[in-house]
Amino acid sequence: MNINLDNIDLKILRILQENAKITNLQLSSEIGLSPAPTLERVKKLERKKLIKGYHAQLNTELVGVGISAIIQITLTRQIENAISNFKKEIDKIPEIMECYQVTGNADYVIKVMMKDMRAFEELISQKLSKMEEIGQMQTMVILSQIKDSKVLPLSYKNEH
């Protein structure tokens, strides 16, 4: 489903991705419209589900999340309903932040975040390893984050 967006809609989407806390007055000033039509455009983008929600991005170090890892998972094909069972179990584990079904050597890639190495070991041994749907796991601990953009690469025409 492709929705036609004009340059003003695209500007609004870019600005809100960069700073969702911007006031409507500030946003209207940046896009060159008065506050009332600006607010109506934002509401329209929300109604069309182009804007799914707003959230606070936390400082992981300050809240005590010290370990992040990417885990490639291959499922055991012999188990009936392996995919649906796997998805249900993954959804129950709060340390799993993201889960993607992928092509290539693995079936899924998950991103996990937790307090420390002890919590990481517990996640692997007490939760993931006990899932009979998982045939193989390969873990990569994240050493540092080089880029963390939340702005989608849309065609922001006539900018800069």
C-alpha positions as CSV (number, residue, x, y, z in Angstrom):
1,M,0.0,0.0,0.0
2,N,1.6,3.2,-1.2
3,I,0.2,6.5,0.1
4,N,0.8,9.7,-1.8
5,L,2.8,12.1,0.3
6,D,3.6,15.7,-0.6
7,N,6.8,17.5,0.4
8,I,5.1,19.0,3.5
9,D,4.0,15.5,4.7
10,L,7.5,14.2,4.1
11,K,9.0,17.1,6.1
12,I,6.6,16.4,9.0
13,L,7.6,12.7,9.0
14,R,11.3,13.5,9.0
15,I,11.1,16.1,11.7
16,L,8.9,13.9,14.0
17,Q,11.3,11.0,13.5
18,E,14.2,13.2,14.6
19,N,12.3,14.7,17.5
20,A,8.8,13.5,18.4
21,K,8.7,16.0,21.4
22,I,8.7,19.0,19.1
23,T,5.7,21.3,19.8
24,N,3.1,21.9,17.1
25,L,4.2,25.5,17.1
26,Q,7.8,24.6,16.4
27,L,6.8,22.1,13.8
28,S,4.6,24.6,12.0
29,S,7.4,27.1,11.9
30,E,9.8,24.5,10.5
31,I,7.5,23.4,7.7
32,G,6.1,26.9,6.9
33,L,2.5,26.4,7.8
34,S,0.3,27.9,10.5
35,P,-0.3,25.7,13.6
36,A,-3.9,24.6,12.8
37,P,-3.2,23.1,9.3
38,T,0.1,21.6,10.7
39,L,-1.8,19.8,13.5
40,E,-4.4,18.6,11.0
41,R,-1.7,17.1,8.8
42,V,-0.1,15.3,11.7
43,K,-3.5,13.9,12.7
44,K,-4.1,12.8,9.1
45,L,-0.7,11.0,9.1
46,E,-1.7,9.3,12.3
47,R,-5.1,8.3,11.1
48,K,-3.6,6.8,7.9
49,K,-1.3,4.8,10.3
50,L,1.9,6.3,8.7
51,I,2.8,7.4,12.3
52,K,2.3,4.2,14.4
53,G,3.3,5.8,17.7
54,Y,5.7,7.8,19.8
55,H,8.1,6.6,22.4
56,A,11.0,7.6,24.6
57,Q,14.4,6.3,23.6
58,L,16.3,5.5,26.8
59,N,20.0,5.7,27.6
60,T,20.8,2.0,27.9
61,E,24.0,2.6,30.1
62,L,22.2,4.9,32.6
63,V,19.3,2.4,33.0
64,G,21.6,-0.5,33.6
65,V,21.5,-2.4,30.2
66,G,25.1,-3.4,29.7
67,I,24.9,-6.2,27.2
68,S,23.5,-6.3,23.7
69,A,23.8,-9.1,21.2
70,I,22.6,-10.4,17.9
71,I,21.6,-14.1,17.7
72,Q,21.1,-16.0,14.5
73,I,18.7,-18.8,15.0
74,T,18.0,-21.9,12.9
75,L,14.9,-23.9,13.7
76,T,14.6,-27.6,13.9
77,R,12.5,-28.6,10.9
78,Q,11.3,-31.9,12.2
79,I,9.1,-30.4,14.9
80,E,5.5,-29.8,13.8
81,N,4.3,-26.2,14.3
82,A,7.9,-25.1,15.0
83,I,7.5,-21.7,13.5
84,S,4.3,-20.8,15.4
85,N,5.6,-22.2,18.7
86,F,8.9,-20.3,18.2
87,K,7.0,-17.0,17.6
88,K,4.8,-17.5,20.7
89,E,7.9,-18.3,22.9
90,I,9.9,-15.4,21.5
91,D,7.1,-13.0,22.3
92,K,7.2,-14.0,26.0
93,I,10.9,-13.1,26.5
94,P,11.3,-9.4,27.4
95,E,15.0,-9.3,26.7
96,I,14.3,-10.0,23.0
97,M,14.0,-6.5,21.6
98,E,13.7,-7.3,17.9
99,C,13.0,-10.5,15.9
100,Y,13.3,-10.8,12.1
101,Q,12.6,-13.8,9.9
102,V,15.5,-13.7,7.4
103,T,16.9,-15.4,4.3
104,G,20.3,-17.0,4.3
105,N,21.9,-19.4,6.7
106,A,19.6,-18.6,9.6
107,D,15.8,-18.6,9.9
108,Y,15.6,-15.7,12.4
109,V,17.8,-13.0,13.7
110,I,17.0,-11.5,17.2
111,K,18.5,-8.6,19.1
112,V,18.7,-9.1,22.8
113,M,19.5,-6.6,25.6
114,M,20.1,-7.3,29.2
115,K,21.8,-6.0,32.4
116,D,25.0,-8.0,32.4
117,M,26.8,-11.2,31.4
118,R,25.1,-13.2,34.1
119,A,21.7,-12.2,32.7
120,F,22.9,-13.0,29.2
121,E,24.0,-16.5,30.3
122,E,20.6,-17.0,32.0
123,L,18.8,-15.9,28.8
124,I,20.8,-18.4,26.8
125,S,20.7,-21.4,29.2
126,Q,17.3,-20.9,30.9
127,K,15.2,-19.6,28.0
128,L,16.6,-20.0,24.5
129,S,18.3,-23.3,25.0
130,K,15.1,-24.8,26.4
131,M,13.1,-24.0,23.3
132,E,13.0,-27.3,21.4
133,E,12.2,-25.5,18.2
134,I,15.7,-24.0,18.1
135,G,18.2,-26.3,16.3
136,Q,21.2,-23.9,16.2
137,M,22.2,-20.5,17.6
138,Q,25.1,-18.2,16.7
139,T,25.7,-15.3,19.0
140,M,27.5,-12.0,18.3
141,V,27.9,-9.7,21.3
142,I,27.7,-6.0,20.2
143,L,30.9,-4.2,21.3
144,S,29.8,-0.7,20.3
145,Q,27.1,1.0,18.3
146,I,28.3,3.0,15.3
147,K,25.0,4.3,14.0
148,D,21.5,4.2,15.4
149,S,19.2,6.2,13.0
150,K,15.5,6.2,13.5
151,V,14.9,8.3,10.4
152,L,13.6,6.2,7.5
153,P,15.4,6.8,4.2
154,L,12.4,8.3,2.4
155,S,12.8,10.7,-0.5
156,Y,12.8,14.0,1.3
157,K,12.5,16.2,-1.8
158,N,13.7,19.8,-1.9
159,E,15.5,19.7,1.4
160,H,18.8,21.2,2.5
